[in-house]
Amino acid sequence: MNYDSHSVPLSELPEGKLATIVSIRLDPEIIGRFMGMGLFAGSRIRILVRGRTSQKPILLSVGDTRIALGEEYAKRILVEPDCFQTAASSI
């Protein structure tokens, strides 16, 4: 998968990290569902918990909403991590 030097898959972000969604590379139907939950290019997200199971679900927040995503979806969402903010900071 090609992406610019500042973008990484959501699946690679550590817990507590803040980032902005750059693009979502999934089927349009799934993108539509994600948009309904507030996940779209430009959304600010925070990784709350990285899964500890074999399927590795990731719990993230978008504003006041919490969303759990499987690793396969998280691999296809490109984000630009914030360099200076962590979980101690607010969005």
All heavy atoms as an XYZ file, in Angstrom:
698
protein
N       0.856     -1.179      0.000
C       0.000      0.000      0.000
C       0.897      1.235      0.000
O       1.797      1.352      0.800
C      -0.888     -0.035      1.247
C      -1.919      1.057      1.279
S      -2.983      1.010      2.754
C      -3.862     -0.507      2.500
N       0.660      2.159     -0.895
C       1.442      3.397     -0.957
C       0.713      4.521     -0.236
O      -0.478      4.685     -0.384
C       1.668      3.821     -2.412
C       2.547      2.838     -3.145
O       3.338      2.136     -2.528
N       2.409      2.786     -4.450
N       1.464      5.298      0.523
C       0.919      6.478      1.184
C       2.062      7.426      1.442
O       3.232      7.067      1.383
C       0.154      6.129      2.462
C       0.748      5.055      3.318
C       1.685      5.361      4.294
C       0.379      3.733      3.146
C       2.231      4.368      5.093
C       0.928      2.736      3.933
C       1.844      3.062      4.896
O       2.381      2.089      5.672
N       1.714      8.709      1.692
C       2.779      9.699      1.846
C       3.554      9.475      3.144
O       3.166      8.699      3.998
C       2.239     11.133      1.725
C       1.399     11.569      2.904
O       1.807     11.325      4.049
O       0.346     12.177      2.680
N       4.660     10.167      3.286
C       5.589      9.925      4.388
C       5.011     10.248      5.765
O       5.534      9.788      6.767
C       6.867     10.721      4.165
O       6.577     12.107      4.148
N       3.938     11.022      5.833
C       3.353     11.382      7.123
C       2.168     10.496      7.495
O       1.716     10.528      8.625
C       2.906     12.847      7.127
C       4.031     13.802      6.894
N       5.005     14.036      7.833
C       4.338     14.563      5.821
C       5.871     14.912      7.348
N       5.483     15.239      6.133
N       1.671      9.723      6.547
C       0.499      8.887      6.795
C       0.909      7.473      7.170
O       1.861      6.930      6.624
C      -0.385      8.817      5.544
O      -0.859     10.092      5.203
N       0.159      6.902      8.106
C       0.363      5.517      8.518
C      -1.006      4.864      8.671
O      -2.008      5.544      8.891
C       1.148      5.411      9.843
C       2.546      5.977      9.713
C       0.403      6.069     10.976
N      -1.058      3.538      8.575
C      -2.329      2.872      8.845
C      -2.737      3.059     10.310
O      -1.886      3.045     11.211
C      -2.028      1.399      8.556
C      -0.836      1.410      7.668
C      -0.042      2.612      8.091
N      -4.011      3.224     10.539
C      -4.546      3.359     11.889
C      -4.091      2.194     12.769
O      -3.819      2.369     13.960
C      -6.075      3.424     11.822
C      -6.855      3.463     13.116
C      -6.525      4.695     13.922
C      -8.334      3.400     12.836
N      -3.955      1.030     12.185
C      -3.554     -0.169     12.930
C      -2.169     -0.042     13.553
O      -1.826     -0.802     14.461
C      -3.589     -1.395     12.018
O      -2.714     -1.217     10.923
N      -1.348      0.900     13.112
C       0.010      1.055     13.628
C       0.138      2.091     14.747
O       1.207      2.228     15.332
C       0.962      1.426     12.487
C       1.130      0.325     11.479
C       2.106      0.659     10.374
O       2.872      1.635     10.509
O       2.087     -0.060      9.361
N      -0.934      2.815     15.031
C      -0.853      3.833     16.085
C      -0.847      3.204     17.467
O      -1.577      2.265     17.730
C      -2.043      4.793     16.005
C      -2.082      5.780     14.865
C      -3.311      6.671     15.010
C      -0.834      6.614     14.796
N      -0.039      3.746     18.375
C      -0.031      3.237     19.756
C      -1.209      3.792     20.561
O      -1.833      4.789     20.171
C       1.296      3.765     20.317
C       1.581      5.000     19.523
C       1.000      4.754     18.151
N      -1.501      3.159     21.685
C      -2.546      3.652     22.583
C      -2.248      5.075     23.014
O      -1.096      5.442     23.238
C      -2.634      2.773     23.832
C      -3.327      1.479     23.599
C      -3.520      0.670     24.877
O      -3.347      1.217     25.987
O      -3.843     -0.517     24.751
N      -3.307      5.884     23.103
C      -3.181      7.264     23.551
C      -2.836      8.247     22.453
O      -2.916      9.450     22.660
N      -2.481      7.765     21.287
C      -2.038      8.644     20.207
C      -3.225      9.329     19.529
O      -4.262      8.729     19.303
C      -1.254      7.834     19.170
C      -0.555      8.668     18.144
C       0.582      9.430     18.760
C       1.379     10.175     17.714
N       2.389     11.040     18.301
N      -3.051     10.605     19.219
C      -4.039     11.380     18.466
C      -3.613     11.433     17.006
O      -2.421     11.468     16.699
C      -4.119     12.806     19.012
C      -4.575     12.957     20.452
C      -4.377     14.393     20.912
C      -6.014     12.549     20.590
N      -4.593     11.457     16.113
C      -4.293     11.514     14.680
C      -5.495     12.069     13.928
O      -6.601     12.159     14.458
C      -3.942     10.124     14.153
N      -5.252     12.430     12.668
C      -6.303     12.894     11.767
C      -6.412     11.904     10.620
O      -5.393     11.508     10.035
C      -5.962     14.292     11.212
O      -5.818     15.192     12.325
C      -7.050     14.799     10.281
N      -7.640     11.498     10.293
C      -7.842     10.574      9.183
C      -7.522     11.282      7.872
O      -8.010     12.378      7.609
C      -9.280     10.026      9.161
C      -9.531      9.196     10.419
C      -9.534      9.211      7.891
C     -10.947      8.684     10.554
N      -6.691     10.631      7.053
C      -6.305     11.162      5.745
C      -7.170     10.530      4.656
O      -7.671     11.220      3.769
C      -4.811     10.882      5.469
C      -4.430     11.311      4.065
C      -3.949     11.578      6.505
N      -7.346      9.216      4.708
C      -8.186      8.533      3.722
C      -8.643      7.189      4.265
O      -8.028      6.627      5.174
C      -7.446      8.331      2.396
O      -6.383      7.420      2.555
N      -9.739      6.699      3.687
C     -10.283      5.386      4.038
C     -10.356      4.592      2.750
O     -11.036      4.991      1.806
C     -11.666      5.506      4.697
C     -11.562      6.338      5.981
C     -12.247      4.122      4.979
C     -12.892      6.620      6.654
N      -9.658      3.468      2.708
C      -9.564      2.655      1.489
C     -10.377      1.380      1.664
O      -9.823      0.299      1.852
C      -8.103      2.363      1.185
C      -7.342      3.640      0.912
C      -5.913      3.400      0.639
N      -5.274      4.680      0.336
C      -4.001      4.816      0.061
N      -3.221      3.766      0.016
N      -3.506      6.009     -0.188
N     -11.693      1.555      1.613
C     -12.632      0.457      1.761
C     -13.752      0.620      0.741
O     -13.837      1.642      0.053
C     -13.206      0.440      3.174
C     -12.238      0.053      4.293
C     -12.784      0.448      5.646
C     -11.954     -1.436      4.244
N     -14.638     -0.365      0.660
C     -15.782     -0.294     -0.238
C     -16.654      0.905      0.120
O     -16.798      1.244      1.296
C     -16.637     -1.565     -0.134
C     -15.915     -2.802     -0.642
O     -15.026     -2.662     -1.502
O     -16.243     -3.902     -0.158
N     -17.269      1.546     -0.882
C     -18.117      2.719     -0.628
C     -19.217      2.476      0.406
O     -19.516      3.361      1.201
C     -18.709      3.040     -2.001
C     -17.696      2.516     -2.968
C     -17.137      1.277     -2.321
N     -19.789      1.274      0.433
C     -20.848      0.978      1.407
C     -20.302      1.048      2.839
O     -20.934      1.617      3.729
C     -21.420     -0.415      1.143
C     -22.519     -0.800      2.110
C     -23.067     -2.178      1.824
O     -23.191     -2.555      0.643
O     -23.372     -2.881      2.809
N     -19.125      0.510      3.049
C     -18.511      0.538      4.378
C     -18.092      1.960      4.733
O     -18.277      2.411      5.870
C     -17.316     -0.432      4.456
C     -17.828     -1.867      4.282
C     -16.569     -0.289      5.769
C     -16.750     -2.892      4.085
N     -17.550      2.684      3.763
C     -17.185      4.085      4.002
C     -18.415      4.880      4.433
O     -18.347      5.697      5.346
C     -16.526      4.715      2.752
C     -15.148      4.079      2.524
C     -16.399      6.230      2.900
C     -14.492      4.486      1.219
N     -19.555      4.617      3.797
C     -20.801      5.293      4.179
C     -21.187      5.017      5.618
O     -21.612      5.921      6.343
N     -21.024      3.767      6.060
C     -21.319      3.427      7.461
C     -20.368      4.147      8.401
O     -20.772      4.659      9.447
C     -21.212      1.917      7.681
C     -22.381      1.167      7.122
C     -22.309     -0.274      7.575
N     -22.516     -1.102      6.400
C     -22.064     -2.329      6.244
N     -21.349     -2.900      7.194
N     -22.310     -3.001      5.153
N     -19.094      4.160      8.027
C     -18.107      4.855      8.854
C     -18.418      6.347      8.945
O     -18.283      6.943     10.017
C     -16.700      4.659      8.302
C     -16.087      3.310      8.603
C     -16.780      2.323      9.279
C     -14.804      3.030      8.202
C     -16.207      1.097      9.560
C     -14.208      1.808      8.477
C     -14.920      0.838      9.158
N     -18.821      6.939      7.830
C     -19.155      8.367      7.849
C     -20.298      8.642      8.828
O     -20.292      9.655      9.530
C     -19.514      8.851      6.443
C     -18.305      8.920      5.532
S     -18.724      9.436      3.855
C     -19.042     11.178      4.145
N     -21.256      7.728      8.893
C     -22.367      7.868      9.825
C     -21.933      7.838     11.285
O     -22.633      8.327     12.168
N     -20.765      7.242     11.541
C     -20.217      7.186     12.899
C     -19.212      8.304     13.158
O     -18.633      8.388     14.236
C     -19.536      5.835     13.133
C     -20.487      4.668     13.121
S     -19.671      3.106     13.540
C     -18.837      2.727     12.001
N     -18.978      9.143     12.140
C     -18.039     10.248     12.310
C     -16.633      9.970     11.824
O     -15.729     10.772     12.043
N     -16.423      8.827     11.152
C     -15.106      8.486     10.611
C     -15.038      8.857      9.137
O     -15.656      8.208      8.298
C     -14.822      6.979     10.754
C     -14.630      6.443     12.156
C     -14.479      4.928     12.108
C     -13.421      7.062     12.804
N     -14.307      9.908      8.835
C     -14.120     10.350      7.448
C     -12.855     11.187      7.384
O     -12.298     11.572      8.426
C     -15.337     11.130      6.928
C     -15.810     12.206      7.858
C     -15.244     13.463      7.857
C     -16.841     11.950      8.755
C     -15.677     14.463      8.720
C     -17.291     12.936      9.624
C     -16.708     14.188      9.599
N     -12.362     11.452      6.182
C     -11.144     12.251      6.021
C     -11.311     13.580      6.753
O     -12.323     14.257      6.603
C     -10.836     12.480      4.550
N     -10.334     13.904      7.579
C     -10.373     15.127      8.373
C     -10.807     14.907      9.816
O     -10.608     15.780     10.659
N     -11.405     13.740     10.112
C     -11.818     13.450     11.500
C     -10.599     13.290     12.387
O      -9.606     12.681     12.001
C     -12.627     12.151     11.563
O     -13.825     12.253     10.863
N     -10.707     13.817     13.614
C      -9.639     13.662     14.609
C     -10.003     12.478     15.491
O     -11.125     12.417     16.007
C      -9.502     14.932     15.437
C      -9.273     16.149     14.572
C      -7.977     16.846     14.704
N      -7.531     16.956     16.063
C      -6.293     16.634     16.424
N      -5.440     16.198     15.555
N      -5.909     16.757     17.674
N      -9.081     11.562     15.650
C      -9.334     10.359     16.428
C      -8.251     10.168     17.491
O      -7.167     10.743     17.395
C      -9.438      9.107     15.527
C      -8.155      8.885     14.709
C     -10.609      9.223     14.576
C      -7.297      7.817     15.261
N      -8.585      9.360     18.482
C      -7.609      8.982     19.511
C      -7.727      7.473     19.718
O      -8.834      6.948     19.850
C      -7.897      9.679     20.824
C      -6.979      9.186     21.945
C      -7.295      9.789     23.293
N      -6.864     11.173     23.284
C      -7.519     12.164     23.878
N      -8.646     11.943     24.512
N      -7.065     13.389     23.832
N      -6.598      6.781     19.776
C      -6.590      5.360     20.086
C      -6.721      5.220     21.601
O      -5.870      5.692     22.347
C      -5.284      4.681     19.608
C      -5.088      4.852     18.101
C      -5.277      3.200     20.003
C      -6.158      4.238     17.246
N      -7.798      4.580     22.049
C      -8.024      4.393     23.481
C      -7.416      3.088     23.974
O      -6.737      3.061     24.995
C      -9.519      4.421     23.796
C     -10.245      5.725     23.445
C     -11.740      5.572     23.676
C      -9.677      6.881     24.246
N      -7.696      2.001     23.265
C      -7.203      0.680     23.670
C      -6.866     -0.134     22.425
O      -7.658     -0.189     21.491
C      -8.275     -0.092     24.488
C      -7.769     -1.470     24.869
C      -8.692      0.684     25.718
N      -5.705     -0.748     22.437
C      -5.325     -1.684     21.381
C      -5.714     -3.064     21.865
O      -5.441     -3.437     23.000
C      -3.832     -1.613     21.111
C      -3.436     -0.236     20.577
C      -2.098     -0.261     19.924
N      -1.995     -1.259     18.889
C      -2.428     -1.115     17.634
N      -2.999     -0.019     17.256
N      -2.280     -2.081     16.767
N      -6.339     -3.843     21.019
C      -6.813     -5.171     21.392
C      -5.707     -6.117     21.805
O      -4.580     -6.014     21.345
N      -6.058     -7.025     22.678
C      -5.098     -8.012     23.164
C      -5.421     -9.416     22.633
O      -4.755    -10.371     22.975
C      -5.096     -8.055     24.694
C      -4.905     -6.719     25.370
C      -3.493     -6.181     25.184
N      -3.216     -5.055     26.058
C      -3.315     -3.787     25.681
N      -3.704     -3.468     24.479
N      -3.016     -2.822     26.529
N      -6.469     -9.543     21.818
C      -6.862    -10.846     21.295
C      -6.247    -11.073     19.915
O      -5.639    -10.175     19.334
C      -8.403    -10.936     21.165
O      -8.835     -9.996     20.172
C      -9.082    -10.638     22.482
N      -6.448    -12.249     19.378
C      -5.856    -12.591     18.082
C      -6.422    -11.738     16.948
O      -5.748    -11.522     15.946
C      -6.073    -14.071     17.771
O      -7.453    -14.348     17.714
N      -7.638    -11.247     17.097
C      -8.219    -10.407     16.044
C      -7.892     -8.932     16.238
O      -8.201     -8.119     15.386
C      -9.726    -10.615     15.966
C     -10.082    -12.011     15.523
C     -11.577    -12.212     15.454
O     -12.356    -11.437     15.994
N     -11.992    -13.266     14.789
N      -7.313     -8.577     17.339
C      -6.811     -7.243     17.629
C      -7.797     -6.095     17.382
O      -7.511     -5.188     16.619
C      -5.536     -6.979     16.835
C      -4.407     -7.901     17.174
C      -3.168     -7.528     16.387
C      -2.034     -8.458     16.719
N      -0.855     -8.157     15.943
N      -8.975     -6.096     17.990
C      -9.842     -4.925     17.833
C      -9.198     -3.699     18.481
O      -8.431     -3.814     19.429
C     -11.126     -5.317     18.551
C     -10.721     -6.377     19.492
C      -9.548     -7.082     18.877
N      -9.481     -2.553     17.912
C      -8.947     -1.289     18.403
C     -10.118     -0.421     18.830
O     -11.063     -0.243     18.062
C      -8.135     -0.580     17.296
C      -6.921     -1.434     16.922
C      -7.723      0.817     17.729
C      -6.199     -0.940     15.685
N     -10.073      0.113     20.050
C     -11.099      1.036     20.525
C     -10.562      2.444     20.323
O      -9.477      2.773     20.792
C     -11.415      0.788     21.997
C     -12.485      1.700     22.607
C     -13.843      1.471     21.941
C     -12.581      1.468     24.113
N     -11.321      3.250     19.598
C     -10.905      4.626     19.355
C     -12.036      5.580     19.665
O     -13.186      5.173     19.789
C     -10.410      4.801     17.915
C     -11.386      4.473     16.790
C     -12.043      5.746     16.295
C     -10.642      3.807     15.663
N     -11.682      6.838     19.824
C     -12.708      7.856     20.045
C     -12.672      8.862     18.913
O     -11.617      9.193     18.377
C     -12.519      8.561     21.389
O     -11.331      9.320     21.390
N     -13.864      9.300     18.553
C     -14.068     10.379     17.591
C     -14.992     11.348     18.307
O     -16.174     11.052     18.478
C     -14.735      9.887     16.284
C     -14.913     11.019     15.304
C     -13.958      8.749     15.670
N     -14.447     12.454     18.791
C     -15.250     13.345     19.628
C     -15.677     12.600     20.877
O     -14.848     12.008     21.569
N     -16.983     12.553     21.155
C     -17.504     11.851     22.329
C     -17.922     10.421     22.021
O     -18.447      9.727     22.891
C     -18.709     12.606     22.894
C     -18.321     13.944     23.487
O     -17.166     14.066     23.965
O     -19.160     14.870     23.471
N     -17.707      9.964     20.791
C     -18.122      8.634     20.364
C     -16.960      7.654     20.455
O     -15.838      7.989     20.079
C     -18.630      8.672     18.905
O     -19.712      9.608     18.821
C     -19.100      7.319     18.434
N     -17.247      6.455     20.945
C     -16.246      5.387     20.984
C     -16.631      4.337     19.952
O     -17.791      3.936     19.874
C     -16.170      4.749     22.364
C     -15.586      5.694     23.381
C     -15.484      5.051     24.715
N     -14.848      5.998     25.629
C     -14.361      5.653     26.789
N     -14.434      4.402     27.196
N     -13.797      6.557     27.557
N     -15.627      3.870     19.201
C     -15.856      2.913     18.125
C     -14.803      1.814     18.223
O     -13.616      2.103     18.397
C     -15.755      3.598     16.748
C     -16.800      4.716     16.639
C     -15.907      2.593     15.611
C     -16.601      5.626     15.454
N     -15.231      0.560     18.099
C     -14.299     -0.566     18.055
C     -14.167     -1.009     16.600
O     -15.161     -1.219     15.915
C     -14.810     -1.715     18.910
N     -12.925     -1.129     16.148
C     -12.650     -1.558     14.776
C     -11.745     -2.775     14.788
O     -10.795     -2.843     15.568
C     -11.913     -0.462     13.994
C     -12.659      0.780     13.590
C     -11.715      1.712     12.843
C     -13.843      0.435     12.714
N     -12.020     -3.702     13.872
C     -11.120     -4.826     13.680
C      -9.850     -4.361     12.985
O      -9.828     -3.326     12.312
N      -8.802     -5.146     13.140
C      -7.515     -4.773     12.570
C      -7.562     -4.653     11.045
O      -6.908     -3.788     10.467
C      -6.441     -5.778     12.984
C      -5.064     -5.350     12.525
C      -3.965     -6.267     12.987
O      -4.241     -7.421     13.357
O      -2.812     -5.816     12.973
N      -8.339     -5.497     10.378
C      -8.401     -5.429      8.908
C      -8.951     -4.083      8.432
O      -8.482     -3.530      7.440
C      -9.224     -6.586      8.335
C      -8.512     -7.917      8.419
C      -7.130     -7.895      7.757
O      -7.011     -7.428      6.617
O      -6.168     -8.353      8.406
N      -9.954     -3.543      9.121
C     -10.445     -2.207      8.779
C      -9.400     -1.157      9.138
O      -9.142     -0.229      8.381
C     -11.756     -1.888      9.491
C     -12.969     -2.577      8.931
C     -13.999     -2.980      9.765
C     -13.110     -2.816      7.570
C     -15.133     -3.605      9.259
C     -14.233     -3.444      7.058
C     -15.234     -3.835      7.910
O     -16.354     -4.442      7.405
N      -8.798     -1.301     10.313
C      -7.825     -0.310     10.778
C      -6.611     -0.216      9.847
O      -6.027      0.853      9.709
C      -7.379     -0.643     12.197
N      -6.261     -1.309      9.205
C      -5.144     -1.301      8.253
C      -5.453     -0.457      7.017
O      -4.548      0.009      6.336
C      -4.813     -2.722      7.794
C      -4.117     -3.565      8.820
C      -3.868     -4.950      8.243
C      -3.188     -5.852      9.233
N      -3.004     -7.217      8.678
N      -6.733     -0.269      6.712
C      -7.139      0.414      5.478
C      -7.567      1.857      5.703
O      -8.050      2.522      4.799
C      -8.245     -0.385      4.817
C      -7.780     -1.840      4.706
C      -8.104     -2.630      3.565
N      -8.092     -1.964      2.311
C      -8.727     -2.420      1.265
N      -9.398     -3.526      1.341
N      -8.681     -1.783      0.122
N      -7.383      2.335      6.923
C      -7.649      3.739      7.257
C      -6.302      4.407      7.479
O      -5.560      4.041      8.388
C      -8.533      3.864      8.513
C      -9.888      3.199      8.273
C      -8.695      5.327      8.902
C     -10.766      3.124      9.504
N      -5.971      5.371      6.636
C      -4.705      6.075      6.761
C      -4.889      7.328      7.595
O      -5.865      8.068      7.419
C      -4.149      6.444      5.392
C      -3.799      5.271      4.485
C      -3.237      5.783      3.163
C      -2.822      4.336      5.152
N      -3.960      7.544      8.508
C      -4.031      8.685      9.405
C      -2.698      9.420      9.431
O      -1.652      8.859      9.097
C      -4.412      8.257     10.836
C      -5.775      7.603     10.872
C      -3.368      7.340     11.444
N      -2.759     10.670      9.839
C      -1.555     11.456     10.087
C      -1.481     11.695     11.589
O      -2.294     12.422     12.151
C      -1.596     12.778      9.332
C      -0.309     13.556      9.462
C      -0.279     14.761      8.542
O      -0.721     14.662      7.393
O       0.179     15.811      9.021
N      -0.515     11.049     12.254
C      -0.403     11.204     13.714
C      -0.022     12.618     14.104
O       0.717     13.295     13.396
C       0.722     10.238     14.090
C       0.924      9.364     12.911
C       0.475     10.144     11.716
N      -0.539     13.053     15.264
C      -0.098     14.312     15.855
C       1.270     14.075     16.454
O       1.489     13.077     17.140
C      -1.055     14.768     16.956
C      -2.326     15.367     16.406
O      -2.520     15.350     15.174
O      -3.123     15.856     17.216
N       2.176     14.980     16.238
C       3.538     14.822     16.757
C       3.654     15.207     18.218
O       4.520     14.718     18.921
C       4.510     15.676     15.939
S       4.637     15.138     14.236
N       2.791     16.102     18.696
C       3.000     16.689     20.019
C       1.946     16.343     21.038
O       2.109     16.624     22.200
C       3.104     18.207     19.889
C       4.163     18.623     18.907
C       3.812     19.119     17.673
C       5.488     18.466     19.218
C       4.784     19.484     16.755
C       6.473     18.828     18.312
C       6.116     19.336     17.083
N       0.815     15.763     20.632
C      -0.251     15.489     21.589
C      -0.296     14.002     21.934
O      -0.005     13.155     21.127
C      -1.608     15.915     21.020
C      -1.725     17.418     20.925
C      -3.114     17.819     20.538
O      -3.640     17.338     19.554
N      -3.706     18.686     21.321
N      -0.702     13.710     23.171
C      -0.893     12.355     23.646
C      -2.212     12.285     24.368
O      -2.968     13.239     24.406
C       0.248     11.936     24.616
O       0.199     12.796     25.735
C       1.597     12.003     23.928
N      -2.483     11.166     25.002
C      -3.762     10.968     25.691
C      -3.987     11.994     26.795
O      -5.121     12.258     27.168
C      -3.836      9.559     26.274
N      -2.964     12.568     27.351
C      -3.130     13.563     28.408
C      -3.696     14.867     27.866
O      -4.254     15.669     28.601
C      -1.789     13.842     29.087
N      -3.581     15.091     26.567
C      -4.115     16.298     25.929
C      -5.558     16.049     25.501
O      -5.968     14.925     25.353
C      -3.296     16.658     24.687
O      -1.939     16.789     25.036
N      -6.292     17.094     25.281
C      -7.662     16.924     24.795
C      -7.747     17.294     23.328
O      -6.948     18.051     22.821
C      -8.624     17.788     25.607
O      -8.294     19.143     25.459
N      -8.734     16.715     22.670
C      -8.960     17.013     21.242
C      -9.671     18.333     21.134
O     -10.551     18.635     21.854
C      -9.783     15.889     20.575
C      -8.998     14.594     20.601
C     -10.174     16.250     19.163
C      -9.671     13.418     19.961
